[in-house]
Amino acid sequence: MSQVQPDTCPACKGLGKVARPPIDGRDWYAPGVNLADWMLPCRLCATDERLRWLEGHSGLEPAELVNRASAFKLIQSDANPDMLPQRRVAKALIEEAIAARAGLFCFWGDFGSGKTLALQVIVNELRATNLLDGYYASFAAVIDHLRTMFATDQDASAYWDRLLSVPVLALDEVTRFDDRKGWVRDRLFLLTDTRYRMKKTHLTVFATNSNPNAALSPDDPIGYLFSRMREGKRLAELHGDVRTIVGE
């Protein structure tokens, strides 16, 4: 798994300006030199450059970067008459997450019902319209990275730190794992708790095939995750495979 960059600009570290290179040996840092004379706008933070950087660090494939709000279509299926109302709720939740840019949201239900698309839409819209740093990851990929960390006795990594701190995190298939030793559940608890404590300033969007209304002990990491999902009542249930209908 490739190492991700920190969520601040690697060129200016979030300052928005970089030092002007010396000209003819002149020391731009000399006493009496005006700060504005030796600082230049950071090119990486300029809109086009910043967008390219955000796209490259979003966790999304090129074909997924184009999934904007219009990609989540409202459809009706004779096989599942509840599909249209559910997708209306999900569409409204997508719009709420984009407007809030903070909090915990959850999409749950069947495979192929549009949960992954909902996560991608949120990451893409906030990047394109607000230049917000967002990252999409499947929990299977997170587990692979955690397994490497444990095998090499690492307590932290740039990738793990990014999951904890990125302004917009979209985590897919969050409850789909087999954990006999318990270390995955411990890390899931840490990730959930960290993101929950930052809910007023950071946006976290989960997708799962499990029902978050299931009665599980809050002492269990998945039970704790479900309780946090339910707390804000920002849940959308999706059923039916719509991939053959709308090409999702």
C-alpha positions, 0 to 999 in steps of 0.5 A: 500500500502506498504511503499517503501524504499528510493532509496539510500542503507538503510545500507550505505546511498550510501557510499558503506562502513559500519563501522566495528563492534568493536572487543575486545572492541577496538574503531575503531573510536579512533584518529590515526586509519586509516579509511581503518582499520575500514570500510568494503564494504557494503554487500547490495551494492554487486552485488547479494545483490543489485540486490535482493534489487532492485528487491524487490523495483521495484514495479514489481511482480515476474513474471514481473521481467523476462521481458527483451528486448527479451520479446518485440517481432516484429510481423505482424498481418493480422488484423493490417498491421501497427503493425510491423512498429509500434513495430519496432519504439517502440523497437527502443525507448526501446533501446534508453531509456535504452542507455540514462538512462535519459529523458522522453519517452512515449508509447501510444495506445490500451490496450494489445498492449505492452505498459506495457511490454515496461515499464517493459523491461526498468526497468528490463534491467537497473536494471540487466545491470546497477544496476539502481534503477527503479520503475514501478507503475500504476497511479491507484496505485498512486491515491490510495496512494494520496487519503490516503495522503489527507485523513490523511492530509499528505503533503509527504510520502516515496512513493511519494518522491520515485516517484519524485526522483527515477532514473528510473520511469515507470508510466503506464496508466497515464491519466486514472483517474476520477478527479472531484475535481482537486487534482489528476491533481495538483499532476500529474502536480507536478510529471510531472514538477519535473521529467521534470526538472530532465530529464538530470539525471533521466529517466521517461517513461510514458504509456497512452491510450490517444493520446499525440498529442491531442490539450490540453491547457498546463495549464491543467495538462494533456495538460502539460504532453502531451506537455512534451511528445512531446517535445523530440519526444520520442513517440511510438504509438502501436495499436492492441491487441498482447497478444494472439499472443505473450503471452504478 
